[in-house]
Amino acid sequence: MISIVHVSKSFGEHAVLKDINATFEKGKTNLIIGQSGSGKTVLLKCIVGLFDVDEGDILFGDILFNKIPFREKKEIRKKIGMLFQGGALFDSATVEENVMFPLDMFTTMTLEEKLERVNFCLKRVNIINFNHLYPAEISGGMQKRVAIARAIALNPEFLFCDEPNSGLDPKTSILIDELIKEITEEYNITTIVNTHDMNSVMGIGDKIIFIYEGKKWWEGTKEDVLVSDNKEFNDFVFASALTRKIKAYL
Amino acid sequence: MRLFQLIGSYFLLLGKVFSKPEKKRIYYKQTIKEIEKLGLNSIGIVAIISAFMGAVITIQTAYNTENPFLPSYLIGLAARDSILLEFSSTIVGLILAGKVGSNIASEIGTMRVTQQIDALEVMGVNSSSYLILPKIIATMLFNPFLTMLSIVVGIIGGWSVGVFTGVVTTQEYIDGIQYAFIPFYITYALIKTVVFAFLITTISAFHGYNVEGGSLEVGRASTRAVVASSVAILLFNLILTQLLLS
């Protein structure tokens, strides 16, 4: 479980996150949603430690992640898998080398064991026979799946996904969403997904947090989304013609 | 003020770069890759430029020393000292600042804007050490070979063009090469090369590592890296010359 307690973050005079409290549960797909510029990526980067918070605490289980020394922080980071918006695969490495990287860096496995693990992870995300291609030689959807394979290579306890569907077609987006949900439940991981895609919200949102102007504005499950009376949240959810039609139909 | 801030950030980055590596075997493999990418791939340009510069130095010296009181072996002597003292270390250093420096800044800068560096950090890898230290070791180990190659090719280039154009004979050229030779000049050239290799790699990596924004900023960082490395080379050339030859 991950908890954030009274987290605030500013860049100069601009306050991006304002006193946010939330709990992200284990074995569930927790979603942070909000408009572009609402602060959800900053929040995710604060949680994984890429940004330092100005105020508040971030707890991984009962460990105060933002206040422990760098060396201890590194140990926690080995339990983290992260899927970045663009995949963030290493350009100069093949698909196989990308997935093998965390194993090379943090395990004492033999080459055969590492290859077995790499092939297992790639098979899990349905990437077969692409081991020796470079990221530039595969599609965007495949890059995302390889990035997921890399993220799960070390059996992480925590999985973070920053806009996993950005730049993907609706069908591939659903595949990626389903994969994230399956992996979360299969390995009992605490997963946090940043998104503004309503398909993801309704498809995989076990717990949803809506960020608006740097504050936590709404919290609930996907079942609560359609019955919410929060104006700002409804403006976000029912912004598209399709979701408005669905609401009218309901 | 901004300059002091930059220098401070540069030394903070160096502090992180020289912290204890996570896994030495991985760093060793990375260093071998970097030697190929930054060193072996520079052999061609260094050889071509050295051959032509050696030739030009020989011809220019010959046409400027037509006085019958000046012995012809001076042509070989001038070519040797110009190549040894300045060309093969400093000028080749400036050329490598353009080639290797822009390569390093754009590679690391692209990794920064495409979040590959963030990915390393999230995994718990010391990204600055992992990305920069193998490059520093590779260039500091390999650039002295490039300098030696440049010296040999430059002198051979000077000899071949000198003989071909008839401005000097082989015997006169060799006499000039051997005349009053000071072996320390080679040490001096190699010391400068190692220092320049460190400056080119670290300054370029610093500019790449701190890129913010998109591809446009990567290009700008690459230009800044080349300019800053070149200025640092010229400054340290002066300092090292004063320290080593005075």
Interface residues (C-beta under 8 A of the other chain):
Chain A: K45 V48 G49 L50 K73 K74 E75 I76 R77 K78 I80 M82 F84 Q85 G86 A88 L89 F90 D91 F101 P102 D104 M105 F106 F160
Chain B: E22 K23 I26 T110 M111 T114 Q115 Q116 D118 A119 E121 V122 M123 G124 V125
